Amino acid sequence: MRDVYILDAVRTPVGRYDGALATVRPDDLAAHAIRELLARTPDLDPSRIGDVYLGNANGAGEENRNVGRMAALLAGLPVTVPGVSVNRLCASGLEAVVQAARAIALGDLSVAVAGGVESMTRAPYVLPKSGKAFPAGHAELYSTTLGWRMVNPRMDPQWTVPLGESAELIAEKHKISRAEQDAFALRSHEKAAQAWRDGLFDAEVVPVDVPRRKGDPVVFARDESIREDGSPDAMARLKPSFRAEGGTVTAGNSSPLNDGAAALLLVDEEGLKASGREPLARVSASAVTAVEPHYFGLGPVEAVRRAMAKAGKGFDDLSTLELNEAFAAQVLGCLAEWPEFDPAVLNPLGGALALGHPLGASGARLAGTVAHQLARRGSGTGVATLCIGVGQGLALVLER
């Protein structure tokens, strides 16, 4: 098996729903991330790229027809560079990184691009087709922005509860209060705002020129969902979003809807020499696991344990653990099942509650953020992990 290195990683700033990136197509957004990624390694001939792996959770709109291939073409890569789209829902971007790393480790490729993209703003409405040649009556129109749609009636109803209801179930299971969730969310915003002030995202974020109907493009350069003016009182005033009576999960302690893209450059030793650069980190191990769908938020618990065991590491070895913050209750539930883990190394730059969660891009963002943190430290071990709708967890271990 060959060693696999993350040579570089970039991401766009994350836009709010109907925010700064609302006018940008997801295939263009992904192409921008890929183009900016490769521009930072000019000595590497793009024709050496063996494949482009791109995560996307929707696939129902402008990212259809294999957005991995579309983004590669739009980015100006040689037409001989193939591309593939990967869907593991919220972990699609991390799954793309895992698949690219696996192909390099096996010797199938020397150089690969992996990443993810999502425009939740531009996710379309869809109308199912009838099984009849000449249907009569009404058909239900579904939004593809988030969550279940066109559910198979054979599925256990318990498995298809709304994502926020699943977070409520986790809060009940681990006796996580509304105040604890709100406090965790506020801290995520504080850490993210401080990270921006300290320039800790400068190495990974590439601004986007957003076109306007009239005039010059607007440069979008900073994550849009971070709230620096949050307070416990403001959080406490928010109404529960999923349970009218006794609910604890609100818009404030849930991740927002977002748009964004991320891309990483992965290489073997030969590709590393051709690049003329020092890598950010080395890929060590990965693991995917599954749990009851209605407890999907706890998916990372076993995935992280298995991935670290493969890497020969324990929680004490971790310099950073980037756990996607789909809901505060979900993160706190995972922490409750990792009693030996020191939360001081959890999401040191803030998480998705503040930075945002553009579904297909989030896993690639996490992997890139871990890699850059390890590079700044000069050594260490980091983990990127996400919970996944319908009950899965994925984790990737990186070392420096």
Order of alpha helices (4+ residues) and beta strands (2+ residues): beta-beta-alpha-beta-alpha-beta-alpha-beta-beta-beta-alpha-alpha-beta-beta-alpha-beta-alpha-beta-alpha-beta-alpha-alpha-alpha-beta-beta
